[in-house]
Amino acid sequence: MNMMTSLGVAVVLALCGGLAVAIQGPLSSMVGQSVGPLGSSLILHLSGAVIAGLLVLVTGAQTLSGWTQVPWYAWIGTGATGVLVIIAFSLSVPRIGMTATAALIIASQMLAAMVFDHFAWIGLAQRSISPLRAVGVGLLFLGAWLVLQY
């Protein structure tokens, strides 16, 4: 796959991921209103595990043979952060709406990502914080604040 094709695939997948998060928020909130935020997280993760398991079986595209190479903090961290995201959606969407919730989640995600890139934390390649990146993230927080002003 050439670099432009690879870049195009990455952009399309990122856009699809954003669409999935936009759909996941209201659905998690809907489930959370019936079973609570922890119940919503449990349902999401169980259904996701079943779907991922079926996809692995059907496509054979993934191998689980490398599971012992995964650091312990990745095992715990990925589950813990997933639970926190679903709890955030379940509790925030009914109170401030999906747009404000998404704006705050995206802005805080971008700030954390910029810091993680800068310090090359958790195996990331080092990418310094530039003034333009800092302004871009600042504008995301300004946008989130504006959205909250309904």
N, C-alpha and C positions, 0 to 999 in steps of 0.2 A: 504494500500500500504506500503510495507516495505521500509526501508531507502535506500537500494541499488536501488530498482525500482524507488523510488522517485528521487534519484540522477540521475539515467539514463534518466528519463523523462526530468528533468531540463536541463541536458546537451544537449539532442537532441533538445529541444525547443530553447535553447540559440543558438545552431548552425543554426537552421532554421531561427531564428531571424536575425542572421548575414547574411545569404543568402538573406533574404528579404530586408535588408538594402542595400546590394550590388546591388540588382535589382532595388530598389526604387531610388537610386541615378541617374542612367542614364535615367530612365523614367521621373523623376522629371525635370531633365535637358532638356530632349526632349520637355516636355510640356512647361517648362519655356522659351525656345527659341521662342515658338510661342505666348505665352500669358503673358510672364514676370514672375518674381519670385513670386509675390503676387498672380497672377492668377493661377500659378502652385500650390501654397499652398492651395488656395481655392478649386481647382478641386480635389486635393488629399484628403482634409478633407471632402468635400461633398461626394465623392465616397466612402471613408472609412466609413462615417456615415451611408450611405445607406447599405453597405455590412454588417457592424456590426449590424445594425438594423434588417436586414433580418436574420442573424445568431441567434440573440436573439429570434426572432419570431419563427424560425424553430426549434431550439434546446430547447428553454425554459431553457437553462443552466444558464442564468444570470438573476438576478433580479435587477430591478432598484429601489426597495423600499427603499434602504439605501442611496439614492442620497442626502437626506437632512443632512446626517451625514458627508458629505465630506466638509473639510475646504475650505473657499473661495479661499485661495491661491492655493489650488490644482486645482480648477476649472480654474482659470486664468493661472496658471503656466503650466499646461499640454497643453493647447491650444497655449500659447505663445511660449513654447519651440518647439512644433511641427511646428509652422510657421517658426521659426528660422532655424530649421533643413532643411526644404524644400528650404528656400531661400539660405542657404549655399550650398546645392546640386546644385540648379539651377544656381547659379553664379560661383561656383568653378569648377564643372566638365568640362564645356567647356574650361576653362582657364588652369587648371593644370591636368586634367584627373581624372578618377574615382579612380585609385590606390592611387594617392597622396591625393585626397580628403578623401578617406576612411581612409588612414593612419593617417592623421591629426585629423579627427573626432574621430577615435578610441583612439589615444594617449591622446587627450584632455578629452575624456570621461573617460578614465581610471584614469587620474590625478584627475578629479573632483570626481569620484566615491571613490577613495582612501581617499580624504579629507573628503567627506561626511560620509564615514564609520568611519573614525577616530573620528570625532566630533559627530557622531550619529545624524546628521541633518535629518530633514524631516521624522522622525519616523524610521530611520534605527537602527539596532542593532549596538552597538559600536564594531569596529574591528580596533585595533591600526595599525598605519603605522609602518611596520617593515622595517629593512634595505633591506631585499630581495624584499619586495613589491616596495619600492622606486627604487631599481635598475631595477626591471622589468618594471616599468613605464618609467624610464629614457631610457631603451633600446627601448621601443616603440617610444619615441621621436627621438632617434637616427635612428631607422628604417624609420620613417617618413621623416627625413632630407635626408637620403640616397635615398629614393624613389623620392624626389624632385630634385635630382641631375641629372636626366635623362641625 
